Amino acid sequence: MPYDPDLPANNSPILSAELREQFQGLRALLDDKVDNDYVESFINEHTAGSFTGRTLLNLTVSNPPTQAQVQAIANKLDEIIIAGQRV
């Protein structure tokens, strides 16, 4: 029997079978809830990877920028994209 929030009715006699069915219904609801493994897996599949340990570019760009400066920016962007992917 599924959980019925209206049972037992107010001021009704206590019936052990009815209460047992209510507890079993509640247990079934709890068992259907997500657990820590599911949450961790969901987070890993739907969020970016860790950016911890990434260093700043520390680059002052000249006007016009040199090829080396633009390449350094492209390399850092590639590093960030790779770090954000979960493998």
PDB file of N, CA, C and O in Angstrom:
ATOM      1  N   MET A   1       0.842  -1.178   0.000  1.00  0.00           N
ATOM      2  CA  MET A   1       0.000   0.000   0.000  1.00  0.00           C
ATOM      3  C   MET A   1       0.887   1.240   0.000  1.00  0.00           C
ATOM      4  O   MET A   1       1.818   1.327   0.801  1.00  0.00           O
ATOM      5  N   PRO A   2       0.618   2.197  -0.878  1.00  0.00           N
ATOM      6  CA  PRO A   2       1.414   3.426  -0.856  1.00  0.00           C
ATOM      7  C   PRO A   2       1.090   4.261   0.380  1.00  0.00           C
ATOM      8  O   PRO A   2       0.039   4.109   1.002  1.00  0.00           O
ATOM      9  N   TYR A   3       2.019   5.139   0.710  1.00  0.00           N
ATOM     10  CA  TYR A   3       1.850   6.020   1.869  1.00  0.00           C
ATOM     11  C   TYR A   3       0.629   6.916   1.668  1.00  0.00           C
ATOM     12  O   TYR A   3       0.440   7.488   0.594  1.00  0.00           O
ATOM     13  N   ASP A   4      -0.187   7.034   2.693  1.00  0.00           N
ATOM     14  CA  ASP A   4      -1.376   7.893   2.671  1.00  0.00           C
ATOM     15  C   ASP A   4      -1.263   8.874   3.830  1.00  0.00           C
ATOM     16  O   ASP A   4      -1.409   8.467   4.983  1.00  0.00           O
ATOM     17  N   PRO A   5      -1.006  10.157   3.562  1.00  0.00           N
ATOM     18  CA  PRO A   5      -0.818  11.123   4.643  1.00  0.00           C
ATOM     19  C   PRO A   5      -2.073  11.349   5.484  1.00  0.00           C
ATOM     20  O   PRO A   5      -1.997  11.963   6.548  1.00  0.00           O
ATOM     21  N   ASP A   6      -3.216  10.865   5.026  1.00  0.00           N
ATOM     22  CA  ASP A   6      -4.456  11.035   5.790  1.00  0.00           C
ATOM     23  C   ASP A   6      -4.691   9.910   6.798  1.00  0.00           C
ATOM     24  O   ASP A   6      -5.683   9.928   7.526  1.00  0.00           O
ATOM     25  N   LEU A   7      -3.792   8.941   6.843  1.00  0.00           N
ATOM     26  CA  LEU A   7      -3.934   7.825   7.783  1.00  0.00           C
ATOM     27  C   LEU A   7      -2.859   7.889   8.850  1.00  0.00           C
ATOM     28  O   LEU A   7      -1.743   8.309   8.544  1.00  0.00           O
ATOM     29  N   PRO A   8      -3.124   7.508  10.045  1.00  0.00           N
ATOM     30  CA  PRO A   8      -4.438   7.222  10.584  1.00  0.00           C
ATOM     31  C   PRO A   8      -5.238   8.517  10.745  1.00  0.00           C
ATOM     32  O   PRO A   8      -4.681   9.598  10.939  1.00  0.00           O
ATOM     33  N   ALA A   9      -6.534   8.372  10.658  1.00  0.00           N
ATOM     34  CA  ALA A   9      -7.419   9.533  10.807  1.00  0.00           C
ATOM     35  C   ALA A   9      -7.375  10.021  12.249  1.00  0.00           C
ATOM     36  O   ALA A   9      -7.117   9.243  13.167  1.00  0.00           O
ATOM     37  N   ASN A  10      -7.627  11.300  12.443  1.00  0.00           N
ATOM     38  CA  ASN A  10      -7.646  11.869  13.794  1.00  0.00           C
ATOM     39  C   ASN A  10      -8.633  11.115  14.679  1.00  0.00           C
ATOM     40  O   ASN A  10      -9.746  10.791  14.266  1.00  0.00           O
ATOM     41  N   ASN A  11      -8.196  10.848  15.899  1.00  0.00           N
ATOM     42  CA  ASN A  11      -9.015  10.192  16.925  1.00  0.00           C
ATOM     43  C   ASN A  11      -9.502   8.795  16.540  1.00  0.00           C
ATOM     44  O   ASN A  11     -10.470   8.299  17.116  1.00  0.00           O
ATOM     45  N   SER A  12      -8.846   8.160  15.581  1.00  0.00           N
ATOM     46  CA  SER A  12      -9.242   6.796  15.211  1.00  0.00           C
ATOM     47  C   SER A  12      -8.458   5.800  16.067  1.00  0.00           C
ATOM     48  O   SER A  12      -7.379   6.127  16.561  1.00  0.00           O
ATOM     49  N   PRO A  13      -8.982   4.607  16.243  1.00  0.00           N
ATOM     50  CA  PRO A  13      -8.246   3.597  17.003  1.00  0.00           C
ATOM     51  C   PRO A  13      -6.984   3.201  16.236  1.00  0.00           C
ATOM     52  O   PRO A  13      -6.949   3.225  15.006  1.00  0.00           O
ATOM     53  N   ILE A  14      -5.966   2.842  16.985  1.00  0.00           N
ATOM     54  CA  ILE A  14      -4.698   2.456  16.374  1.00  0.00           C
ATOM     55  C   ILE A  14      -4.804   1.016  15.886  1.00  0.00           C
ATOM     56  O   ILE A  14      -5.138   0.107  16.646  1.00  0.00           O
ATOM     57  N   LEU A  15      -4.517   0.834  14.624  1.00  0.00           N
ATOM     58  CA  LEU A  15      -4.507  -0.503  14.029  1.00  0.00           C
ATOM     59  C   LEU A  15      -3.079  -0.796  13.578  1.00  0.00           C
ATOM     60  O   LEU A  15      -2.526  -0.084  12.740  1.00  0.00           O
ATOM     61  N   SER A  16      -2.498  -1.834  14.132  1.00  0.00           N
ATOM     62  CA  SER A  16      -1.095  -2.124  13.843  1.00  0.00           C
ATOM     63  C   SER A  16      -0.864  -2.389  12.358  1.00  0.00           C
ATOM     64  O   SER A  16       0.154  -1.958  11.815  1.00  0.00           O
ATOM     65  N   ALA A  17      -1.764  -3.073  11.700  1.00  0.00           N
ATOM     66  CA  ALA A  17      -1.591  -3.365  10.272  1.00  0.00           C
ATOM     67  C   ALA A  17      -1.576  -2.071   9.458  1.00  0.00           C
ATOM     68  O   ALA A  17      -0.776  -1.919   8.535  1.00  0.00           O
ATOM     69  N   GLU A  18      -2.461  -1.147   9.806  1.00  0.00           N
ATOM     70  CA  GLU A  18      -2.515   0.135   9.095  1.00  0.00           C
ATOM     71  C   GLU A  18      -1.219   0.916   9.294  1.00  0.00           C
ATOM     72  O   GLU A  18      -0.670   1.468   8.341  1.00  0.00           O
ATOM     73  N   LEU A  19      -0.731   0.961  10.536  1.00  0.00           N
ATOM     74  CA  LEU A  19       0.522   1.668  10.804  1.00  0.00           C
ATOM     75  C   LEU A  19       1.694   0.997  10.095  1.00  0.00           C
ATOM     76  O   LEU A  19       2.566   1.671   9.548  1.00  0.00           O
ATOM     77  N   ARG A  20       1.707  -0.330  10.110  1.00  0.00           N
ATOM     78  CA  ARG A  20       2.780  -1.059   9.446  1.00  0.00           C
ATOM     79  C   ARG A  20       2.795  -0.731   7.951  1.00  0.00           C
ATOM     80  O   ARG A  20       3.859  -0.509   7.373  1.00  0.00           O
ATOM     81  N   GLU A  21       1.629  -0.700   7.334  1.00  0.00           N
ATOM     82  CA  GLU A  21       1.544  -0.354   5.913  1.00  0.00           C
ATOM     83  C   GLU A  21       2.001   1.080   5.665  1.00  0.00           C
ATOM     84  O   GLU A  21       2.652   1.357   4.657  1.00  0.00           O
ATOM     85  N   GLN A  22       1.669   1.983   6.566  1.00  0.00           N
ATOM     86  CA  GLN A  22       2.109   3.372   6.433  1.00  0.00           C
ATOM     87  C   GLN A  22       3.636   3.457   6.505  1.00  0.00           C
ATOM     88  O   GLN A  22       4.269   4.144   5.703  1.00  0.00           O
ATOM     89  N   PHE A  23       4.217   2.748   7.479  1.00  0.00           N
ATOM     90  CA  PHE A  23       5.677   2.755   7.611  1.00  0.00           C
ATOM     91  C   PHE A  23       6.339   2.135   6.378  1.00  0.00           C
ATOM     92  O   PHE A  23       7.370   2.624   5.916  1.00  0.00           O
ATOM     93  N   GLN A  24       5.759   1.077   5.852  1.00  0.00           N
ATOM     94  CA  GLN A  24       6.312   0.461   4.649  1.00  0.00           C
ATOM     95  C   GLN A  24       6.205   1.410   3.458  1.00  0.00           C
ATOM     96  O   GLN A  24       7.113   1.474   2.629  1.00  0.00           O
ATOM     97  N   GLY A  25       5.106   2.139   3.373  1.00  0.00           N
ATOM     98  CA  GLY A  25       4.952   3.129   2.315  1.00  0.00           C
ATOM     99  C   GLY A  25       5.968   4.248   2.434  1.00  0.00           C
ATOM    100  O   GLY A  25       6.531   4.690   1.433  1.00  0.00           O
ATOM    101  N   LEU A  26       6.207   4.711   3.664  1.00  0.00           N
ATOM    102  CA  LEU A  26       7.233   5.738   3.878  1.00  0.00           C
ATOM    103  C   LEU A  26       8.610   5.210   3.521  1.00  0.00           C
ATOM    104  O   LEU A  26       9.413   5.912   2.907  1.00  0.00           O
ATOM    105  N   ARG A  27       8.879   3.973   3.908  1.00  0.00           N
ATOM    106  CA  ARG A  27      10.180   3.368   3.602  1.00  0.00           C
ATOM    107  C   ARG A  27      10.395   3.296   2.091  1.00  0.00           C
ATOM    108  O   ARG A  27      11.491   3.567   1.602  1.00  0.00           O
ATOM    109  N   ALA A  28       9.354   2.933   1.360  1.00  0.00           N
ATOM    110  CA  ALA A  28       9.459   2.870  -0.101  1.00  0.00           C
ATOM    111  C   ALA A  28       9.759   4.252  -0.680  1.00  0.00           C
ATOM    112  O   ALA A  28      10.550   4.374  -1.615  1.00  0.00           O
ATOM    113  N   LEU A  29       9.134   5.285  -0.132  1.00  0.00           N
ATOM    114  CA  LEU A  29       9.417   6.651  -0.595  1.00  0.00           C
ATOM    115  C   LEU A  29      10.867   7.027  -0.331  1.00  0.00           C
ATOM    116  O   LEU A  29      11.521   7.629  -1.182  1.00  0.00           O
ATOM    117  N   LEU A  30      11.369   6.674   0.846  1.00  0.00           N
ATOM    118  CA  LEU A  30      12.756   6.989   1.191  1.00  0.00           C
ATOM    119  C   LEU A  30      13.734   6.208   0.327  1.00  0.00           C
ATOM    120  O   LEU A  30      14.761   6.741  -0.093  1.00  0.00           O
ATOM    121  N   ASP A  31      13.421   4.955   0.063  1.00  0.00           N
ATOM    122  CA  ASP A  31      14.308   4.136  -0.764  1.00  0.00           C
ATOM    123  C   ASP A  31      14.400   4.657  -2.190  1.00  0.00           C
ATOM    124  O   ASP A  31      15.410   4.449  -2.861  1.00  0.00           O
ATOM    125  N   ASP A  32      13.361   5.330  -2.657  1.00  0.00           N
ATOM    126  CA  ASP A  32      13.361   5.867  -4.015  1.00  0.00           C
ATOM    127  C   ASP A  32      14.137   7.177  -4.132  1.00  0.00           C
ATOM    128  O   ASP A  32      14.404   7.641  -5.241  1.00  0.00           O
ATOM    129  N   LYS A  33      14.497   7.770  -3.007  1.00  0.00           N
ATOM    130  CA  LYS A  33      15.229   9.034  -3.039  1.00  0.00           C
ATOM    131  C   LYS A  33      16.665   8.789  -3.486  1.00  0.00           C
ATOM    132  O   LYS A  33      17.168   7.669  -3.404  1.00  0.00           O
ATOM    133  N   VAL A  34      17.319   9.845  -3.957  1.00  0.00           N
ATOM    134  CA  VAL A  34      18.703   9.724  -4.412  1.00  0.00           C
ATOM    135  C   VAL A  34      19.631   9.537  -3.218  1.00  0.00           C
ATOM    136  O   VAL A  34      19.318   9.951  -2.101  1.00  0.00           O
ATOM    137  N   ASP A  35      20.772   8.911  -3.468  1.00  0.00           N
ATOM    138  CA  ASP A  35      21.763   8.721  -2.422  1.00  0.00           C
ATOM    139  C   ASP A  35      23.020   9.524  -2.763  1.00  0.00           C
ATOM    140  O   ASP A  35      23.087  10.166  -3.811  1.00  0.00           O
ATOM    141  N   ASN A  36      23.997   9.484  -1.888  1.00  0.00           N
ATOM    142  CA  ASN A  36      25.222  10.265  -2.072  1.00  0.00           C
ATOM    143  C   ASN A  36      25.967   9.880  -3.340  1.00  0.00           C
ATOM    144  O   ASN A  36      26.500  10.751  -4.027  1.00  0.00           O
ATOM    145  N   ASP A  37      26.016   8.591  -3.666  1.00  0.00           N
ATOM    146  CA  ASP A  37      26.707   8.158  -4.882  1.00  0.00           C
ATOM    147  C   ASP A  37      26.054   8.753  -6.125  1.00  0.00           C
ATOM    148  O   ASP A  37      26.742   9.181  -7.052  1.00  0.00           O
ATOM    149  N   TYR A  38      24.720   8.777  -6.139  1.00  0.00           N
ATOM    150  CA  TYR A  38      24.011   9.354  -7.276  1.00  0.00           C
ATOM    151  C   TYR A  38      24.312  10.849  -7.394  1.00  0.00           C
ATOM    152  O   TYR A  38      24.573  11.346  -8.489  1.00  0.00           O
ATOM    153  N   VAL A  39      24.276  11.558  -6.274  1.00  0.00           N
ATOM    154  CA  VAL A  39      24.532  13.004  -6.288  1.00  0.00           C
ATOM    155  C   VAL A  39      25.952  13.286  -6.767  1.00  0.00           C
ATOM    156  O   VAL A  39      26.161  14.174  -7.593  1.00  0.00           O
ATOM    157  N   GLU A  40      26.923  12.543  -6.258  1.00  0.00           N
ATOM    158  CA  GLU A  40      28.313  12.753  -6.668  1.00  0.00           C
ATOM    159  C   GLU A  40      28.482  12.472  -8.156  1.00  0.00           C
ATOM    160  O   GLU A  40      29.152  13.230  -8.857  1.00  0.00           O
ATOM    161  N   SER A  41      27.891  11.406  -8.636  1.00  0.00           N
ATOM    162  CA  SER A  41      27.965  11.065 -10.052  1.00  0.00           C
ATOM    163  C   SER A  41      27.302  12.146 -10.905  1.00  0.00           C
ATOM    164  O   SER A  41      27.835  12.528 -11.946  1.00  0.00           O
ATOM    165  N   PHE A  42      26.148  12.636 -10.470  1.00  0.00           N
ATOM    166  CA  PHE A  42      25.439  13.677 -11.206  1.00  0.00           C
ATOM    167  C   PHE A  42      26.282  14.949 -11.286  1.00  0.00           C
ATOM    168  O   PHE A  42      26.367  15.575 -12.342  1.00  0.00           O
ATOM    169  N   ILE A  43      26.899  15.326 -10.179  1.00  0.00           N
ATOM    170  CA  ILE A  43      27.744  16.525 -10.159  1.00  0.00           C
ATOM    171  C   ILE A  43      28.919  16.358 -11.110  1.00  0.00           C
ATOM    172  O   ILE A  43      29.235  17.269 -11.875  1.00  0.00           O
ATOM    173  N   ASN A  44      29.565  15.199 -11.064  1.00  0.00           N
ATOM    174  CA  ASN A  44      30.721  14.963 -11.929  1.00  0.00           C
ATOM    175  C   ASN A  44      30.354  14.974 -13.407  1.00  0.00           C
ATOM    176  O   ASN A  44      31.158  15.388 -14.243  1.00  0.00           O
ATOM    177  N   GLU A  45      29.155  14.526 -13.731  1.00  0.00           N
ATOM    178  CA  GLU A  45      28.739  14.472 -15.127  1.00  0.00           C
ATOM    179  C   GLU A  45      28.212  15.805 -15.649  1.00  0.00           C
ATOM    180  O   GLU A  45      28.200  16.023 -16.861  1.00  0.00           O
ATOM    181  N   HIS A  46      27.777  16.697 -14.766  1.00  0.00           N
ATOM    182  CA  HIS A  46      27.103  17.910 -15.218  1.00  0.00           C
ATOM    183  C   HIS A  46      27.783  19.210 -14.807  1.00  0.00           C
ATOM    184  O   HIS A  46      27.202  20.285 -14.954  1.00  0.00           O
ATOM    185  N   THR A  47      28.995  19.125 -14.300  1.00  0.00           N
ATOM    186  CA  THR A  47      29.717  20.342 -13.935  1.00  0.00           C
ATOM    187  C   THR A  47      31.116  20.307 -14.525  1.00  0.00           C
ATOM    188  O   THR A  47      31.598  19.264 -14.968  1.00  0.00           O
ATOM    189  N   ALA A  48      31.747  21.448 -14.522  1.00  0.00           N
ATOM    190  CA  ALA A  48      33.105  21.543 -15.050  1.00  0.00           C
ATOM    191  C   ALA A  48      34.095  20.887 -14.099  1.00  0.00           C
ATOM    192  O   ALA A  48      33.814  20.687 -12.918  1.00  0.00           O
ATOM    193  N   GLY A  49      35.249  20.561 -14.640  1.00  0.00           N
ATOM    194  CA  GLY A  49      36.318  20.009 -13.818  1.00  0.00           C
ATOM    195  C   GLY A  49      36.921  21.076 -12.928  1.00  0.00           C
ATOM    196  O   GLY A  49      36.482  22.227 -12.922  1.00  0.00           O
ATOM    197  N   SER A  50      37.922  20.680 -12.186  1.00  0.00           N
ATOM    198  CA  SER A  50      38.545  21.592 -11.231  1.00  0.00           C
ATOM    199  C   SER A  50      39.526  22.530 -11.929  1.00  0.00           C
ATOM    200  O   SER A  50      40.302  22.114 -12.789  1.00  0.00           O
ATOM    201  N   PHE A  51      39.475  23.781 -11.546  1.00  0.00           N
ATOM    202  CA  PHE A  51      40.423  24.759 -12.063  1.00  0.00           C
ATOM    203  C   PHE A  51      41.524  25.042 -11.048  1.00  0.00           C
ATOM    204  O   PHE A  51      42.339  25.944 -11.242  1.00  0.00           O
ATOM    205  N   THR A  52      41.545  24.276  -9.975  1.00  0.00           N
ATOM    206  CA  THR A  52      42.561  24.442  -8.946  1.00  0.00           C
ATOM    207  C   THR A  52      43.938  24.210  -9.552  1.00  0.00           C
ATOM    208  O   THR A  52      44.132  23.285 -10.341  1.00  0.00           O
ATOM    209  N   GLY A  53      44.874  25.040  -9.184  1.00  0.00           N
ATOM    210  CA  GLY A  53      46.242  24.879  -9.665  1.00  0.00           C
ATOM    211  C   GLY A  53      46.540  25.623 -10.949  1.00  0.00           C
ATOM    212  O   GLY A  53      47.684  25.619 -11.406  1.00  0.00           O
ATOM    213  N   ARG A  54      45.563  26.253 -11.537  1.00  0.00           N
ATOM    214  CA  ARG A  54      45.808  27.034 -12.750  1.00  0.00           C
ATOM    215  C   ARG A  54      46.500  28.332 -12.357  1.00  0.00           C
ATOM    216  O   ARG A  54      46.131  28.980 -11.377  1.00  0.00           O
ATOM    217  N   THR A  55      47.487  28.688 -13.122  1.00  0.00           N
ATOM    218  CA  THR A  55      48.229  29.919 -12.838  1.00  0.00           C
ATOM    219  C   THR A  55      47.697  31.053 -13.713  1.00  0.00           C
ATOM    220  O   THR A  55      47.112  30.822 -14.771  1.00  0.00           O
ATOM    221  N   LEU A  56      47.911  32.260 -13.253  1.00  0.00           N
ATOM    222  CA  LEU A  56      47.510  33.425 -14.030  1.00  0.00           C
ATOM    223  C   LEU A  56      48.436  33.590 -15.225  1.00  0.00           C
ATOM    224  O   LEU A  56      49.579  33.136 -15.200  1.00  0.00           O
ATOM    225  N   LEU A  57      47.952  34.223 -16.242  1.00  0.00           N
ATOM    226  CA  LEU A  57      48.738  34.430 -17.453  1.00  0.00           C
ATOM    227  C   LEU A  57      49.852  35.446 -17.218  1.00  0.00           C
ATOM    228  O   LEU A  57      50.930  35.331 -17.801  1.00  0.00           O
ATOM    229  N   ASN A  58      49.599  36.442 -16.366  1.00  0.00           N
ATOM    230  CA  ASN A  58      50.602  37.476 -16.062  1.00  0.00           C
ATOM    231  C   ASN A  58      51.244  38.022 -17.332  1.00  0.00           C
ATOM    232  O   ASN A  58      52.463  37.977 -17.496  1.00  0.00           O
ATOM    233  N   LEU A  59      50.417  38.530 -18.212  1.00  0.00           N
ATOM    234  CA  LEU A  59      50.881  39.001 -19.508  1.00  0.00           C
ATOM    235  C   LEU A  59      50.392  40.423 -19.725  1.00  0.00           C
ATOM    236  O   LEU A  59      49.208  40.717 -19.560  1.00  0.00           O
ATOM    237  N   THR A  60      51.299  41.288 -20.091  1.00  0.00           N
ATOM    238  CA  THR A  60      50.928  42.640 -20.500  1.00  0.00           C
ATOM    239  C   THR A  60      50.972  42.667 -22.018  1.00  0.00           C
ATOM    240  O   THR A  60      52.021  42.452 -22.625  1.00  0.00           O
ATOM    241  N   VAL A  61      49.835  42.932 -22.616  1.00  0.00           N
ATOM    242  CA  VAL A  61      49.734  42.881 -24.069  1.00  0.00           C
ATOM    243  C   VAL A  61      50.121  44.235 -24.646  1.00  0.00           C
ATOM    244  O   VAL A  61      49.630  45.278 -24.216  1.00  0.00           O
ATOM    245  N   SER A  62      51.012  44.193 -25.630  1.00  0.00           N
ATOM    246  CA  SER A  62      51.417  45.432 -26.297  1.00  0.00           C
ATOM    247  C   SER A  62      50.374  45.805 -27.346  1.00  0.00           C
ATOM    248  O   SER A  62      49.473  45.019 -27.640  1.00  0.00           O
ATOM    249  N   ASN A  63      50.496  46.994 -27.904  1.00  0.00           N
ATOM    250  CA  ASN A  63      49.579  47.452 -28.925  1.00  0.00           C
ATOM    251  C   ASN A  63      50.373  47.768 -30.179  1.00  0.00           C
ATOM    252  O   ASN A  63      51.096  48.763 -30.182  1.00  0.00           O
ATOM    253  N   PRO A  64      50.286  47.015 -31.199  1.00  0.00           N
ATOM    254  CA  PRO A  64      49.497  45.810 -31.399  1.00  0.00           C
ATOM    255  C   PRO A  64      50.156  44.613 -30.697  1.00  0.00           C
ATOM    256  O   PRO A  64      51.364  44.627 -30.462  1.00  0.00           O
ATOM    257  N   PRO A  65      49.377  43.587 -30.365  1.00  0.00           N
ATOM    258  CA  PRO A  65      49.948  42.423 -29.703  1.00  0.00           C
ATOM    259  C   PRO A  65      50.859  41.646 -30.650  1.00  0.00           C
ATOM    260  O   PRO A  65      50.645  41.601 -31.861  1.00  0.00           O
ATOM    261  N   THR A  66      51.871  41.046 -30.059  1.00  0.00           N
ATOM    262  CA  THR A  66      52.785  40.225 -30.862  1.00  0.00           C
ATOM    263  C   THR A  66      52.188  38.833 -31.038  1.00  0.00           C
ATOM    264  O   THR A  66      51.250  38.444 -30.342  1.00  0.00           O
ATOM    265  N   GLN A  67      52.753  38.103 -31.979  1.00  0.00           N
ATOM    266  CA  GLN A  67      52.285  36.737 -32.205  1.00  0.00           C
ATOM    267  C   GLN A  67      52.505  35.896 -30.949  1.00  0.00           C
ATOM    268  O   GLN A  67      51.665  35.058 -30.622  1.00  0.00           O
ATOM    269  N   ALA A  68      53.601  36.099 -30.249  1.00  0.00           N
ATOM    270  CA  ALA A  68      53.896  35.332 -29.034  1.00  0.00           C
ATOM    271  C   ALA A  68      52.857  35.612 -27.943  1.00  0.00           C
ATOM    272  O   ALA A  68      52.449  34.697 -27.228  1.00  0.00           O
ATOM    273  N   GLN A  69      52.432  36.867 -27.815  1.00  0.00           N
ATOM    274  CA  GLN A  69      51.423  37.205 -26.810  1.00  0.00           C
ATOM    275  C   GLN A  69      50.078  36.549 -27.139  1.00  0.00           C
ATOM    276  O   GLN A  69      49.414  35.998 -26.261  1.00  0.00           O
ATOM    277  N   VAL A  70      49.693  36.615 -28.400  1.00  0.00           N
ATOM    278  CA  VAL A  70      48.430  35.998 -28.814  1.00  0.00           C
ATOM    279  C   VAL A  70      48.504  34.484 -28.631  1.00  0.00           C
ATOM    280  O   VAL A  70      47.526  33.864 -28.216  1.00  0.00           O
ATOM    281  N   GLN A  71      49.657  33.883 -28.938  1.00  0.00           N
ATOM    282  CA  GLN A  71      49.816  32.446 -28.762  1.00  0.00           C
ATOM    283  C   GLN A  71      49.750  32.072 -27.286  1.00  0.00           C
ATOM    284  O   GLN A  71      49.183  31.036 -26.938  1.00  0.00           O
ATOM    285  N   ALA A  72      50.323  32.901 -26.415  1.00  0.00           N
ATOM    286  CA  ALA A  72      50.257  32.640 -24.972  1.00  0.00           C
ATOM    287  C   ALA A  72      48.809  32.672 -24.488  1.00  0.00           C
ATOM    288  O   ALA A  72      48.412  31.859 -23.653  1.00  0.00           O
ATOM    289  N   ILE A  73      48.028  33.604 -25.009  1.00  0.00           N
ATOM    290  CA  ILE A  73      46.608  33.677 -24.646  1.00  0.00           C
ATOM    291  C   ILE A  73      45.878  32.431 -25.147  1.00  0.00           C
ATOM    292  O   ILE A  73      45.075  31.846 -24.420  1.00  0.00           O
ATOM    293  N   ALA A  74      46.152  32.027 -26.376  1.00  0.00           N
ATOM    294  CA  ALA A  74      45.513  30.830 -26.934  1.00  0.00           C
ATOM    295  C   ALA A  74      45.892  29.591 -26.131  1.00  0.00           C
ATOM    296  O   ALA A  74      45.045  28.734 -25.879  1.00  0.00           O
ATOM    297  N   ASN A  75      47.150  29.490 -25.728  1.00  0.00           N
ATOM    298  CA  ASN A  75      47.591  28.341 -24.933  1.00  0.00           C
ATOM    299  C   ASN A  75      46.879  28.299 -23.579  1.00  0.00           C
ATOM    300  O   ASN A  75      46.461  27.234 -23.126  1.00  0.00           O
ATOM    301  N   LYS A  76      46.744  29.461 -22.938  1.00  0.00           N
ATOM    302  CA  LYS A  76      46.065  29.516 -21.641  1.00  0.00           C
ATOM    303  C   LYS A  76      44.586  29.168 -21.801  1.00  0.00           C
ATOM    304  O   LYS A  76      44.012  28.488 -20.951  1.00  0.00           O
ATOM    305  N   LEU A  77      43.979  29.624 -22.868  1.00  0.00           N
ATOM    306  CA  LEU A  77      42.586  29.292 -23.130  1.00  0.00           C
ATOM    307  C   LEU A  77      42.421  27.783 -23.332  1.00  0.00           C
ATOM    308  O   LEU A  77      41.477  27.183 -22.817  1.00  0.00           O
ATOM    309  N   ASP A  78      43.341  27.175 -24.083  1.00  0.00           N
ATOM    310  CA  ASP A  78      43.306  25.716 -24.255  1.00  0.00           C
ATOM    311  C   ASP A  78      43.445  25.006 -22.912  1.00  0.00           C
ATOM    312  O   ASP A  78      42.748  24.024 -22.655  1.00  0.00           O
ATOM    313  N   GLU A  79      44.336  25.495 -22.057  1.00  0.00           N
ATOM    314  CA  GLU A  79      44.540  24.902 -20.732  1.00  0.00           C
ATOM    315  C   GLU A  79      43.249  24.961 -19.906  1.00  0.00           C
ATOM    316  O   GLU A  79      42.893  23.997 -19.228  1.00  0.00           O
ATOM    317  N   ILE A  80      42.562  26.092 -19.972  1.00  0.00           N
ATOM    318  CA  ILE A  80      41.315  26.257 -19.220  1.00  0.00           C
ATOM    319  C   ILE A  80      40.223  25.338 -19.774  1.00  0.00           C
ATOM    320  O   ILE A  80      39.473  24.733 -19.008  1.00  0.00           O
ATOM    321  N   ILE A  81      40.135  25.235 -21.094  1.00  0.00           N
ATOM    322  CA  ILE A  81      39.125  24.363 -21.700  1.00  0.00           C
ATOM    323  C   ILE A  81      39.372  22.914 -21.306  1.00  0.00           C
ATOM    324  O   ILE A  81      38.433  22.198 -20.956  1.00  0.00           O
ATOM    325  N   ILE A  82      40.615  22.477 -21.359  1.00  0.00           N
ATOM    326  CA  ILE A  82      40.951  21.100 -20.989  1.00  0.00           C
ATOM    327  C   ILE A  82      40.662  20.858 -19.514  1.00  0.00           C
ATOM    328  O   ILE A  82      40.134  19.808 -19.150  1.00  0.00           O
ATOM    329  N   ALA A  83      41.007  21.824 -18.661  1.00  0.00           N
ATOM    330  CA  ALA A  83      40.764  21.662 -17.224  1.00  0.00           C
ATOM    331  C   ALA A  83      39.273  21.588 -16.921  1.00  0.00           C
ATOM    332  O   ALA A  83      38.866  20.912 -15.976  1.00  0.00           O
ATOM    333  N   GLY A  84      38.464  22.271 -17.703  1.00  0.00           N
ATOM    334  CA  GLY A  84      37.027  22.279 -17.458  1.00  0.00           C
ATOM    335  C   GLY A  84      36.311  21.026 -17.908  1.00  0.00           C
ATOM    336  O   GLY A  84      35.162  20.792 -17.537  1.00  0.00           O
ATOM    337  N   GLN A  85      36.987  20.223 -18.707  1.00  0.00           N
ATOM    338  CA  GLN A  85      36.364  18.987 -19.175  1.00  0.00           C
ATOM    339  C   GLN A  85      36.526  17.900 -18.131  1.00  0.00           C
ATOM    340  O   GLN A  85      37.555  17.812 -17.460  1.00  0.00           O
ATOM    341  N   ARG A  86      35.515  17.088 -18.004  1.00  0.00           N
ATOM    342  CA  ARG A  86      35.601  15.908 -17.127  1.00  0.00           C
ATOM    343  C   ARG A  86      35.790  14.709 -18.031  1.00  0.00           C
ATOM    344  O   ARG A  86      35.047  14.504 -18.991  1.00  0.00           O
ATOM    345  N   VAL A  87      36.787  13.931 -17.707  1.00  0.00           N
ATOM    346  CA  VAL A  87      37.093  12.760 -18.537  1.00  0.00           C
ATOM    347  C   VAL A  87      36.684  11.505 -17.829  1.00  0.00           C
ATOM    348  O   VAL A  87      36.859  10.410 -18.364  1.00  0.00           O
TER     349      VAL A  87
END
